[in-house]
Each structure stands twice: as structure tokens, then as C-alpha cells.
């Protein structure tokens, strides 16, 4: 169960997390979780380049090691990066010390002030500790590209109906999301560009 639009009441319950970056400018913050992988990430970078769009990639440490050349391309092309743990661990299901060590291992591979908990699942005590070292970046719009029960068009509409100035939008550069992101991402980039939007990385 997930919501394409994170309710304001839920955002207000966790005010120390970053849900969106309020602005009156027509700016979207596209984010991509779980990569880098050769099957998806280079294509995402190619699509972004067509619109001079910059994004933020929340990378899994194990994938950074396996595909260092793709990770290097992300940073060389001006995108921001964030820590997404080494093994994509759920904070809810992981003992605190093991969770922190996993994130620290990823941190040895990636220099970033940003952390996004995999699945968005993190215990309050984990968040309290990690906020000493990171800005925890969540989202206000979830594309649902991981959801096998929705259509490609529904994935696209999840973004179109909900993203506004300053929104942080989640896509995934992983195999599970491949079909939907192939459909939705080019259309999101084109549609919002036509509305006068630019796409910027998270920069806090």
C-alpha cells in the first residue's frame, strides 16, 4: 500500500524529513532510487540529457561497486547523489547497529549529505541518529513505477496529477521499474518542459 501523493498531514508528522522544496518557481526535483545498473541508469541519463535535466540518484553501495563507471557518469554529468544504504535494507526490519554500519559502508563509497531510507522505512531512533550526519530526503510524489498492478499510463498520471513547484518525485532505476519508467519518464520530461518547468538536483 502506498500513496502517489504524500498527504500534508503525514509530512507534518515528520517535519525533520525533507518532503519537498517549496518554491514559486517551476522546478521539479526528479529522484531515482536503487541504481546504478547498466540495464536502466545509462538510458535514464540519456533521457535527462535531452532536456538538460539534472536529477538526484540515491545509490545502493553494492551497485556502486559493481558499476563504478556508471556512477562516475552520474556525477560527471552534474547530477546529485545520495546514500541509499549498501544492501537496500529496510530500517523497520534491521537492528539499529547493523543498519548504521550498512549505511556507513555505503558512505565509504559516496560523498553526500543526503540519505533516503529504502522503502521509506526507518525507525524514529534510526532517523534521530542519522540526522546528525545526513539530511533525510523523502518525497511528496511517488510514481509507482515499482507497482506491477498499475498500467504504464497510471504511472505517468501519478506524477502528472500530483507534482507541482518544488515537488520531489520518486522513480527507480532498477529492473522492476524498467517498463514503466521507459514509458513515463520521457513523457514527464516532455510534459513539464512544455509547461515551462526545469529539472534540478536536490541542493541543500
Secondary structure in CASP SS format (residue, H / E / C, confidence):
PFRMAT SS
TARGET T0000
AUTHOR 0000-0000-0000
METHOD secondary structure of the structure
MODEL  1
X C 1.00
X C 1.00
X C 1.00
X C 1.00
X E 1.00
X C 1.00
X C 1.00
X H 1.00
X H 1.00
X H 1.00
X H 1.00
X H 1.00
X H 1.00
X C 1.00
X C 1.00
X C 1.00
X C 1.00
X E 1.00
X C 1.00
X E 1.00
X C 1.00
X C 1.00
X C 1.00
X C 1.00
X C 1.00
X C 1.00
X E 1.00
X E 1.00
X E 1.00
X E 1.00
X E 1.00
X E 1.00
X E 1.00
X C 1.00
X C 1.00
X C 1.00
X C 1.00
X C 1.00
X C 1.00
X C 1.00
X H 1.00
X H 1.00
X H 1.00
X H 1.00
X H 1.00
X H 1.00
X H 1.00
X H 1.00
X H 1.00
X H 1.00
X C 1.00
X C 1.00
X C 1.00
X C 1.00
X C 1.00
X E 1.00
X E 1.00
X E 1.00
X E 1.00
X C 1.00
X H 1.00
X H 1.00
X H 1.00
X H 1.00
X H 1.00
X H 1.00
X C 1.00
X H 1.00
X H 1.00
X H 1.00
X H 1.00
X H 1.00
X H 1.00
X H 1.00
X H 1.00
X H 1.00
X C 1.00
X C 1.00
X C 1.00
X E 1.00
X E 1.00
X E 1.00
X E 1.00
X C 1.00
X C 1.00
X C 1.00
X C 1.00
X C 1.00
X C 1.00
X C 1.00
X H 1.00
X H 1.00
X H 1.00
X C 1.00
X C 1.00
X H 1.00
X H 1.00
X H 1.00
X H 1.00
X H 1.00
X H 1.00
X H 1.00
X H 1.00
X H 1.00
X H 1.00
X H 1.00
X H 1.00
X C 1.00
X C 1.00
X C 1.00
X C 1.00
X C 1.00
X C 1.00
X E 1.00
X E 1.00
X C 1.00
X C 1.00
X H 1.00
X H 1.00
X H 1.00
X C 1.00
X C 1.00
X C 1.00
X H 1.00
X H 1.00
X H 1.00
X H 1.00
X H 1.00
X H 1.00
X H 1.00
X C 1.00
X C 1.00
X C 1.00
X C 1.00
X E 1.00
X E 1.00
X E 1.00
X C 1.00
X C 1.00
X C 1.00
X E 1.00
X E 1.00
X C 1.00
X C 1.00
X C 1.00
X C 1.00
X C 1.00
X C 1.00
X C 1.00
X C 1.00
X C 1.00
X H 1.00
X H 1.00
X H 1.00
X H 1.00
X H 1.00
X H 1.00
X H 1.00
X H 1.00
X H 1.00
X C 1.00
X C 1.00
X C 1.00
X C 1.00
X C 1.00
X C 1.00
X E 1.00
X E 1.00
X E 1.00
X E 1.00
X E 1.00
X E 1.00
X C 1.00
X C 1.00
X H 1.00
X H 1.00
X H 1.00
X H 1.00
X H 1.00
X H 1.00
X H 1.00
X H 1.00
X H 1.00
X H 1.00
X H 1.00
X H 1.00
X H 1.00
X H 1.00
X H 1.00
X H 1.00
X H 1.00
X H 1.00
X H 1.00
X H 1.00
X C 1.00
X C 1.00
X C 1.00
X E 1.00
X E 1.00
X C 1.00
X C 1.00
X C 1.00
X C 1.00
X C 1.00
END
